[in-house]
Amino acid sequence: QVQLVESGGGLVQAGGSLRLSCAASERTFISTYGAGWFRQAPGKEREFVATINWSGGSTYYADSVNGRFSISRDSAKNTVYLQMNGLKPEDTAVYYCAATSLSGTRYLTRQYDYWGQGTQVTVSS
């Protein structure tokens, strides 16, 4: 059972930056699971943001964040990050970290096995 804990959310002005962190309880997380970030705004479905495969050699982004967000992983800290730059009010949502045992880059919620509790990101205009 992999436990994921997100942190780093908060309130930021439009154009600002935040870095979200996702710490995994499982020591083999980094070398075993792919990871992804999703977000859910009020009244909307959870949507894909970014994903990285287990080796960190392959990433994939939603069109809405491509070029502004960057996903990475630190094997020494067993942690996955989401660097968010150029934030917009429409990026406001609860952001969730997830882990998948499937290979490759995955962008569907049903392809992920474990989820964190979420962290709120609010971007003011």
N, C-alpha and C positions, 0 to 999 in steps of 0.2 A: 504494500500500500504506500503510494507516494503522497506525501503531504506537501502542498505548495502554499507559500505565504507571500503575498504581494505587499509592497510598500512603495512610498515615494509619490503618492498622489497628493493633490492639493489644489489650491486656487492660484491661477496665474492669469496675467493679462494677455490679450491677443498679441501674437508675435513672440511670446516668451517660450521658455523651454522647461521641460521636466524630464527626469529619468526615473522610470519605474524599475523596481527590482523584484525578482521572483526567486525566493530561496526554497530549495527542495530538501526534504528530509532524507531522501534515499541517496546514499553515497554513490550509487551507480547511475544516478539520474543523468548526469552529464554524458556518460558514455553509452547510455542505453536508450534514452527517450528523446524524441524530437519535442520541441516546445513551440508554443504559439501564444500570441496575445489576441484577445477578442475584446469587444466593448459592447455595452448595452446602454442606450439612452432611454429616458423615460418614455414609455409607450411604444417602444420599438423592439424589434427582435435583436438578439445578440448577433453581432456581425464580426467577421474576420478582420484582423488588422495586420498581423505579420506572423511569420513562422520561420523556424530555423531547424535544420536537421541535427541529428545527434552529434555529428562531427563538427558542426559549425561551418561546413564548407558550402552550404546551400541555404539561401534565404529567399523569401517570397513575400511580397507586400500587396495589400489592397491598393487599388488605383488612387483612392482618396488620400492615402498617406505616403505614397511612393515619392521619394525625394525629400521628405520632411522627417520621417521616422526611420530609426535604425535598430534592428534587433541583433543582439550578440549574446555570447555565453562565456562564463569564466569557469573553467573546470576546477581550478584551485579552490574557488569559493562555492562551487556547486550552485551557481546562480545564473539566471538569465535576465537580461536587461532589455528595456525598451527606451531608447533615447528619442525624445519627442521635441523637435524644433519647429519654429514657425507655427505655433499652435493657433487654432482658429476656434471661435465659439462653437462651431459644429463638431468639434472634437470632444465636447463635454459629454461625459458618460462614466459609467463604472467600468473599469478595465480589469479583465480577468486573465490570469495566466493559466495555461493548460499544458498537459503532457500527453504525448501519444507514443504508443509502442510500435506504430507503423513506420516503415522506412519512408524516406523521401520527405518532401514538404507537403503538409496537409492543411487545408483551409476550411474544412467542414467541421462543425461542432461535434457531429456524431463520430468523427474519427479520433476524438480525444478521450482518453480514459480517466484522467484526473484533472480536477479544477481547484483553483484557489478560491478564496472568499471574496475577492475583488477589492479594488481601491478606487476611490472617487477622484476624478479629474474634472475640474471646473475651469473653463476659460471665459473670462469676462471680455466684453467688447469695449 
